[in-house]
Amino acid sequence: MKTFWRSRPALGWVLLFVPVVVLFYWKIVLTGQFSLLTSAEGVNQAYSWTQYWIVGIRHGILPLWDPYVSAGHSFAGEMQTGAFNPLHLLLALVPFNNAGVFSPRLFHFWSAGMHVLAACFMFALARELGVSRFAAFIAGICFSLGGFVARAGWPDMLETALWLPLVFLFLIRALRSEGARAVVWNAALGGLALGMAILSGGLHVVIMDALAVVSAGIYYLCAARPKQAAAERAGWGGFRLRTAGAVAVLVCVGLAAGAVQLLPSFEYSKGALRFLGQPGALPATQKIPYAYLLDQWLPHGISVLAMPFAFNGNAGQGETVSPYIGFFPFLAAVIGIRRYWGTLWVRYLAGLAVAALLYTMGSFSLLHGVLYAVVPQLWMMREAPRMAYLLDFALAILAAFGVEALISAGRAKASWPGLDRVFLWAVVACAAVLFVPAVFGKPDINPWNTLSILVILASYGLFRYMENGNRGRASRTIMVLLILFDLSACTWEPRNLIETTRSGVDHLTRILSARGAAQFLKSRPGPFRVRVLADPVPNIGDLFGVPMADPSHGATLPIDYTRIMGYTDLLNVRYFLTPATEKKPGAVYEDGAWKVYENPAGYPRAWIVHEATVERDARRAAEAPSTPGFNPRRTALVDGAVTLDPAIADAQETVGFSAIEPNRIQMDVLADSRGLLVLSENYYPGWRATVRGRDARIYRVDGALRGVAVPQGLSRVILDYSPASVYWGGALTLAAFLGTAAFGFYLRRARRKASRPA
């Protein structure tokens, strides 16, 4: 066992993360009594989006467009869908469950796997910084199972956050490298890791990643003092150029690697609204006014670093993610800063932790306001407490340095007299807090604060035990168990299914209860859409493939769609889905949970008009359908001149759909005279139309719909969603990955050639 703790290969430590994570998340991995999928957002966003993406991939289609929600919208443009995350290809290999959907249990296994990856990447970074395997193991646990990564709650953020240690690892290697080739190679690898973070869909996390990379480069440029000989050996402009080049290559490769996601997202944001709750909606590209950035940790929230339930958990306002990584790791981080202050990256990480902590305080912090004013696009991160991500990242590594100080045999003690006295008095105070109510019965103490006090007392005992020279496997085992015990008590993300069912907040059960109604709707002749009259609206569109006219469940909506979303008939809504408690008679389907009502007034998915008026103002055009006397079935308001022929009396014009796929619509249109084919589909850039095999213009109709001019007679009309943003972005992404691979192959051949004897 002695060799296990001190000299076992790194692979053994990496593999050890698997059982640790499984046991930590035993509730969702080893039982079926708890779930991460109970909230409306988790079920209607990540879970349903994943189902839709897997179905598309299994049919050989990369779903760029989602025809099932919001009367059709860009699936690739909604960055948080993770439409281009290559890791998700593994999910497409696993069959659906008996209900015909992506297994919630598999979703839990996948989440646990992402935590394993996060721990492994942090382990590798800590080792790169020079700490022992055990200390790196502690860093992996703290980063993966504590703080932001464990409590963010959104899968896209978890899948994005796990890449920062790998980005930072290659950045450090690039900054340390002396030859130009080594600098470029390591920086490019860091760029690919940053690209993977972008492809994972968590834009807010990516912004923080970029802050860490740029600030680390600036710090290294200012703080490092390389020897002149090393600078001369670099041979390409010296230390400053090498440092700036490393950061530039990493960022540029990262942006290129993530371009297939970034470019469609930029395109989407130009025509979307962002919802901010009480203040309402703003254009997604408009800088959010500072007064609307209300989420923040309150000044006393700093206590959360040591006691996660201090002030009865009311340490912040709005969306707050606890940065707590465990009391003992926090103590170790303090020790690490003091004992390794002379280490270059310890100073940077300490500064990063302080800056991130100040930023989380929002309007209480000058730093938050200054960065909002001067850092481009930082406002897109919105919630200041999310900066706890960088705080936790720094603390996890600093904790590894502190653990290294505690277990180093060459040191008599890791602490110093000042820390000993402060810690001792803190323990005495904690003991008094427990003793007084235990004896006198007053005052009452929050049981979670009691738990925190017990953890502090246990941490002090372990600290004194190790300071007295007990640094072997027993103390290390106790350390791991204490940290896991502490963090597991603060992990409330898995919800008890019995309680959620009783309280009626199990949204997974709610959406799955609509399976029967969805099967009925899919059996009806179409095409048509459904409007769900329930709050919140279950995403039966992406989960079951039932086209909906209801808004998507993301934080944004296309502006054009918001103008017409109230026109139920115009949006081809033929059915209404309501809870079974609806008293209205005449349901065409009902079961124990839902009822379906038919809407005979709903428009078809497409029709032909022979009258058109040019109205280039989309807002005014969208108001026309509500104007008395205006009939969208006869007249269209278009954004450009179009030549039409008068309608022929008693003409039998028809539109037949032969294919409606995520990225493609195919129709056979019979027109008795030249007309305008109007589709009840959202107008959006990137769609291409052909009529009888020839390219045709797509008009914006009635402010938000699509229109295509068709000649007299029978025509095959095909609309394909093939946005240039995806093609150009895909080309850049492939160039980044393939180019880096080719450069690595070139370096390998060059090294082999150089190593051959002359």
HELIX and SHEET records of a PDB file:
HELIX    1   1 LYS A    2  ARG A    6  1                                   5    
HELIX    2   2 ALA A   10  PHE A   24  1                                  15    
HELIX    3   3 TRP A   26  VAL A   29  1                                   4    
HELIX    4   4 ALA A   40  GLU A   41  1                                   2    
HELIX    5   5 GLY A   42  TYR A   47  3                                   6    
HELIX    6   6 SER A   48  ARG A   58  1                                  11    
HELIX    7   7 MET A   79  THR A   81  5                                   3    
HELIX    8   8 PRO A   86  LEU A   93  5                                   8    
HELIX    9   9 PRO A  104  GLU A  128  1                                  25    
HELIX   10  10 ARG A  133  LEU A  145  1                                  13    
HELIX   11  11 GLY A  147  ARG A  151  1                                   5    
HELIX   12  12 PRO A  155  ALA A  161  1                                   7    
HELIX   13  13 LEU A  164  ARG A  176  1                                  13    
HELIX   14  14 ALA A  180  LEU A  199  1                                  20    
HELIX   15  15 LEU A  203  ALA A  223  1                                  21    
HELIX   16  16 GLN A  228  ALA A  234  1                                   7    
HELIX   17  17 GLY A  238  ALA A  257  1                                  20    
HELIX   18  18 ALA A  259  SER A  269  1                                  11    
HELIX   19  19 TYR A  290  TYR A  292  5                                   3    
HELIX   20  20 PRO A  299  LEU A  305  5                                   7    
HELIX   21  21 ALA A  310  GLY A  313  5                                   4    
HELIX   22  22 PHE A  327  ARG A  339  1                                  13    
HELIX   23  23 LEU A  344  THR A  360  1                                  17    
HELIX   24  24 GLY A  362  PHE A  364  5                                   3    
HELIX   25  25 LEU A  366  VAL A  374  1                                   9    
HELIX   26  26 LEU A  378  MET A  381  5                                   4    
HELIX   27  27 ALA A  384  MET A  387  5                                   4    
HELIX   28  28 ALA A  388  ILE A  407  1                                  20    
HELIX   29  29 PRO A  417  PHE A  440  1                                  24    
HELIX   30  30 PRO A  447  GLU A  467  1                                  21    
HELIX   31  31 ARG A  473  ALA A  489  1                                  17    
HELIX   32  32 LEU A  497  SER A  503  1                                   7    
HELIX   33  33 HIS A  507  LEU A  512  1                                   6    
HELIX   34  34 ARG A  515  SER A  523  1                                   9    
HELIX   35  35 ILE A  540  PHE A  544  1                                   5    
HELIX   36  36 ILE A  559  ILE A  564  1                                   6    
HELIX   37  37 ALA A  618  GLU A  623  1                                   6    
HELIX   38  38 ALA A  624  SER A  626  5                                   3    
HELIX   39  39 ALA A  724  SER A  755  1                                  32    
SHEET    1   A 2 PHE A  34  SER A  35  0                                        
SHEET    2   A 2 ARG A 495  ASN A 496 -1                                        
SHEET    1   B 2 TRP A  65  ASP A  66  0                                        
SHEET    2   B 2 HIS A  73  SER A  74 -1                                        
SHEET    1   C 3 ALA A 281  PRO A 283  0                                        
SHEET    2   C 3 ALA A 272  PHE A 275 -1                                        
SHEET    3   C 3 THR A 556  PRO A 558 -1                                        
SHEET    1   D 2 GLN A 296  TRP A 297  0                                        
SHEET    2   D 2 GLY A 316  GLN A 317 -1                                        
SHEET    1   E 4 ARG A 529  VAL A 532  0                                        
SHEET    2   E 4 VAL A 573  PRO A 579  1                                        
SHEET    3   E 4 TRP A 594  GLU A 598 -1                                        
SHEET    4   E 4 TYR A 589  GLU A 590 -1                                        
SHEET    1   F 4 ALA A 606  VAL A 609  0                                        
SHEET    2   F 4 GLY A 675  ASN A 682 -1                                        
SHEET    3   F 4 LEU A 705  VAL A 710 -1                                        
SHEET    4   F 4 TYR A 699  VAL A 701 -1                                        
SHEET    1   G 2 GLU A 611  VAL A 614  0                                        
SHEET    2   G 2 THR A 635  VAL A 638  1                                        
SHEET    1   H 5 THR A 654  GLU A 661  0                                        
SHEET    2   H 5 ARG A 664  ALA A 671 -1                                        
SHEET    3   H 5 GLY A 713  TYR A 721 -1                                        
SHEET    4   H 5 TRP A 687  VAL A 691 -1                                        
SHEET    5   H 5 ARG A 694  ALA A 696 -1                                        
END                                                                             
